Amino acid sequence: MARRWSLNITPTERIGRIVVGAAAITAGIVLLFQSPGLGVAALEVLLILAGLDLAVTGALGHCPLYAALGYQPKSLRGFR
């Protein structure tokens, strides 16, 4: 049986996460193809992964870190 996650990110934060995540993914990909060294490529990959995390949590409306810390925005208290 699948468990549905509760929303723990406000609509404004969701939009911000998606926009910043998409920008990080784009910047990471552009920089990855322009970087000459392997050491620098690792940083671009980390930037892409961080962007993916932001975009996915924004799209889903659920942040596992917020859930682990027990954080719930005041505007979302009482919603599921």
C-alpha positions, 0 to 999 in steps of 0.5 A, a space after each residue: 500500500 502506497 503512503 501519500 506524503 503530506 504537503 510541507 512546502 508552501 506554494 511560494 516556496 514550491 515555485 521558488 524551488 522549481 525555478 532555482 532548481 531548474 536554473 541550477 540544473 541548466 547552469 550545471 549542464 552548461 558548465 559541465 560541457 565547458 569545463 576542461 578538468 575532471 575535478 571541476 566536473 565533480 562540482 558541476 555534477 553536484 550542482 546538477 544533483 542539488 538542482 534536481 533535489 530542489 526541482 523534485 521537492 518543489 514539484 512534489 510539495 514535500 521536503 523529506 528534511 522538513 519532515 525529519 525535522 518536524 517542520 511545518 509552515 504555519 500556513 499549511 498546518 491542518 492541511 494534508 
